[in-house]
Amino acid sequence: MNVLIIEDDPQKAERVISAIQSAAPDSRIELRRSYQSGLKYLESDADVNLVILDVSLPTFDPDPDVRQGRPRPLGGYEILRKVRRRKKGFAVVILTALEHFGSSTHQYSFEQLKEKCTVEFPESFLGAIYYSQSTSTWRDQLADLIRAVWK
């Protein structure tokens, strides 16, 4: 299985990679750290079966010498909207540590965003998982969703 993780937090990314390797040891995993690099990878000819997606992302990859652009509070959702018509055949799991997303004009709770994605992306959206450093519940939920993709 080919997995793309779009996540800007290095510690969270490391834990997600470990969880995927435990659930699907033969997986090939790619990591992208921003809206732009994740979008470019999905728009390329890369073979992707599963995308593990954070919602709030920086515009560009972290680089101490370069300005990173504006934060994208709904960057993961924006990626899904951009690629849904161009690229098919991959499943998506949102994995986030936030309970609320968006700007002052478009604010969504975790449950509202989950429902929005379920309605808008029925062909690819598997579910949303709340990530917490203090529990392992998210690991079990992710493993269950990976098994659903890789039957």
Contacts in CASP RR format, 6 or more apart in sequence:
PFRMAT RR
TARGET T0000
AUTHOR 0000-0000-0000
METHOD contacts of the structure
MODEL  1
MNVLIIEDDPQKAERVISAIQSAAPDSRIELRRSYQSGLKYLESDADVNL
VILDVSLPTFDPDPDVRQGRPRPLGGYEILRKVRRRKKGFAVVILTALEH
FGSSTHQYSFEQLKEKCTVEFPESFLGAIYYSQSTSTWRDQLADLIRAVW
K
1 24 0 8 1.000
1 26 0 8 1.000
1 27 0 8 1.000
1 28 0 8 1.000
1 49 0 8 1.000
1 50 0 8 1.000
1 146 0 8 1.000
1 149 0 8 1.000
1 150 0 8 1.000
2 27 0 8 1.000
2 28 0 8 1.000
2 30 0 8 1.000
2 46 0 8 1.000
2 47 0 8 1.000
2 48 0 8 1.000
2 49 0 8 1.000
2 50 0 8 1.000
3 20 0 8 1.000
3 24 0 8 1.000
3 27 0 8 1.000
3 28 0 8 1.000
3 29 0 8 1.000
3 30 0 8 1.000
3 48 0 8 1.000
3 49 0 8 1.000
3 50 0 8 1.000
3 51 0 8 1.000
3 52 0 8 1.000
4 29 0 8 1.000
4 30 0 8 1.000
4 31 0 8 1.000
4 32 0 8 1.000
4 38 0 8 1.000
4 41 0 8 1.000
4 42 0 8 1.000
4 46 0 8 1.000
4 48 0 8 1.000
4 50 0 8 1.000
4 51 0 8 1.000
4 52 0 8 1.000
4 90 0 8 1.000
5 13 0 8 1.000
5 16 0 8 1.000
5 17 0 8 1.000
5 20 0 8 1.000
5 29 0 8 1.000
5 30 0 8 1.000
5 31 0 8 1.000
5 32 0 8 1.000
5 51 0 8 1.000
5 52 0 8 1.000
5 53 0 8 1.000
6 32 0 8 1.000
6 33 0 8 1.000
6 34 0 8 1.000
6 35 0 8 1.000
6 37 0 8 1.000
6 38 0 8 1.000
6 51 0 8 1.000
6 52 0 8 1.000
6 53 0 8 1.000
6 54 0 8 1.000
6 57 0 8 1.000
6 76 0 8 1.000
6 79 0 8 1.000
7 13 0 8 1.000
7 16 0 8 1.000
7 31 0 8 1.000
7 33 0 8 1.000
7 52 0 8 1.000
7 53 0 8 1.000
7 54 0 8 1.000
7 95 0 8 1.000
8 33 0 8 1.000
8 34 0 8 1.000
8 54 0 8 1.000
8 57 0 8 1.000
8 58 0 8 1.000
8 62 0 8 1.000
9 54 0 8 1.000
9 97 0 8 1.000
11 133 0 8 1.000
12 54 0 8 1.000
12 97 0 8 1.000
12 131 0 8 1.000
12 133 0 8 1.000
13 31 0 8 1.000
13 33 0 8 1.000
15 133 0 8 1.000
16 52 0 8 1.000
16 95 0 8 1.000
16 142 0 8 1.000
17 29 0 8 1.000
17 31 0 8 1.000
19 138 0 8 1.000
19 139 0 8 1.000
19 142 0 8 1.000
19 143 0 8 1.000
20 27 0 8 1.000
20 29 0 8 1.000
20 52 0 8 1.000
20 142 0 8 1.000
20 146 0 8 1.000
21 27 0 8 1.000
21 29 0 8 1.000
22 139 0 8 1.000
22 143 0 8 1.000
23 142 0 8 1.000
23 143 0 8 1.000
23 146 0 8 1.000
23 147 0 8 1.000
24 146 0 8 1.000
24 150 0 8 1.000
30 41 0 8 1.000
30 46 0 8 1.000
30 48 0 8 1.000
32 38 0 8 1.000
32 41 0 8 1.000
32 61 0 8 1.000
33 58 0 8 1.000
33 61 0 8 1.000
33 62 0 8 1.000
34 57 0 8 1.000
34 58 0 8 1.000
34 59 0 8 1.000
34 60 0 8 1.000
34 61 0 8 1.000
34 62 0 8 1.000
34 68 0 8 1.000
35 57 0 8 1.000
35 58 0 8 1.000
35 59 0 8 1.000
35 60 0 8 1.000
35 72 0 8 1.000
35 75 0 8 1.000
35 76 0 8 1.000
35 78 0 8 1.000
35 79 0 8 1.000
36 59 0 8 1.000
36 60 0 8 1.000
36 61 0 8 1.000
37 60 0 8 1.000
37 61 0 8 1.000
38 79 0 8 1.000
39 79 0 8 1.000
39 82 0 8 1.000
39 83 0 8 1.000
41 48 0 8 1.000
42 48 0 8 1.000
42 51 0 8 1.000
42 79 0 8 1.000
42 83 0 8 1.000
42 87 0 8 1.000
42 90 0 8 1.000
43 82 0 8 1.000
43 83 0 8 1.000
43 86 0 8 1.000
43 87 0 8 1.000
48 90 0 8 1.000
49 89 0 8 1.000
49 90 0 8 1.000
49 91 0 8 1.000
49 149 0 8 1.000
49 150 0 8 1.000
50 90 0 8 1.000
50 91 0 8 1.000
50 92 0 8 1.000
50 93 0 8 1.000
50 146 0 8 1.000
50 149 0 8 1.000
50 150 0 8 1.000
51 90 0 8 1.000
51 91 0 8 1.000
51 92 0 8 1.000
51 93 0 8 1.000
52 93 0 8 1.000
52 95 0 8 1.000
52 142 0 8 1.000
53 76 0 8 1.000
53 79 0 8 1.000
53 80 0 8 1.000
53 92 0 8 1.000
53 93 0 8 1.000
53 94 0 8 1.000
53 95 0 8 1.000
54 76 0 8 1.000
54 94 0 8 1.000
54 95 0 8 1.000
54 96 0 8 1.000
55 73 0 8 1.000
55 74 0 8 1.000
55 75 0 8 1.000
55 76 0 8 1.000
55 77 0 8 1.000
55 94 0 8 1.000
55 96 0 8 1.000
55 98 0 8 1.000
55 101 0 8 1.000
55 113 0 8 1.000
56 71 0 8 1.000
56 72 0 8 1.000
56 73 0 8 1.000
56 74 0 8 1.000
56 75 0 8 1.000
56 76 0 8 1.000
56 96 0 8 1.000
56 98 0 8 1.000
56 101 0 8 1.000
56 102 0 8 1.000
57 71 0 8 1.000
57 72 0 8 1.000
57 75 0 8 1.000
57 76 0 8 1.000
58 68 0 8 1.000
58 69 0 8 1.000
58 71 0 8 1.000
58 72 0 8 1.000
59 68 0 8 1.000
59 69 0 8 1.000
59 70 0 8 1.000
59 71 0 8 1.000
59 72 0 8 1.000
60 66 0 8 1.000
60 68 0 8 1.000
60 69 0 8 1.000
61 68 0 8 1.000
62 68 0 8 1.000
72 78 0 8 1.000
73 101 0 8 1.000
73 102 0 8 1.000
73 103 0 8 1.000
74 101 0 8 1.000
74 102 0 8 1.000
74 106 0 8 1.000
74 108 0 8 1.000
76 94 0 8 1.000
77 101 0 8 1.000
77 113 0 8 1.000
77 116 0 8 1.000
77 117 0 8 1.000
80 92 0 8 1.000
80 117 0 8 1.000
80 120 0 8 1.000
80 121 0 8 1.000
80 124 0 8 1.000
80 125 0 8 1.000
81 120 0 8 1.000
84 120 0 8 1.000
84 121 0 8 1.000
84 124 0 8 1.000
88 123 0 8 1.000
88 124 0 8 1.000
89 123 0 8 1.000
89 124 0 8 1.000
90 124 0 8 1.000
91 124 0 8 1.000
91 125 0 8 1.000
91 126 0 8 1.000
91 145 0 8 1.000
91 148 0 8 1.000
91 149 0 8 1.000
92 117 0 8 1.000
92 121 0 8 1.000
92 124 0 8 1.000
92 125 0 8 1.000
92 126 0 8 1.000
92 127 0 8 1.000
93 126 0 8 1.000
93 127 0 8 1.000
93 128 0 8 1.000
93 129 0 8 1.000
93 142 0 8 1.000
93 145 0 8 1.000
94 113 0 8 1.000
94 114 0 8 1.000
94 117 0 8 1.000
94 125 0 8 1.000
94 127 0 8 1.000
94 128 0 8 1.000
94 129 0 8 1.000
95 128 0 8 1.000
95 129 0 8 1.000
95 131 0 8 1.000
95 138 0 8 1.000
95 142 0 8 1.000
96 110 0 8 1.000
96 128 0 8 1.000
96 129 0 8 1.000
96 130 0 8 1.000
96 131 0 8 1.000
97 130 0 8 1.000
97 131 0 8 1.000
97 132 0 8 1.000
97 133 0 8 1.000
98 110 0 8 1.000
99 109 0 8 1.000
99 110 0 8 1.000
99 130 0 8 1.000
100 107 0 8 1.000
100 108 0 8 1.000
100 109 0 8 1.000
100 110 0 8 1.000
101 107 0 8 1.000
101 108 0 8 1.000
101 109 0 8 1.000
101 110 0 8 1.000
101 113 0 8 1.000
102 108 0 8 1.000
108 116 0 8 1.000
110 128 0 8 1.000
110 130 0 8 1.000
113 128 0 8 1.000
114 127 0 8 1.000
114 128 0 8 1.000
117 125 0 8 1.000
117 127 0 8 1.000
117 128 0 8 1.000
118 125 0 8 1.000
118 127 0 8 1.000
126 145 0 8 1.000
126 148 0 8 1.000
126 149 0 8 1.000
127 145 0 8 1.000
129 138 0 8 1.000
129 141 0 8 1.000
129 142 0 8 1.000
129 145 0 8 1.000
130 138 0 8 1.000
131 138 0 8 1.000
132 138 0 8 1.000
END
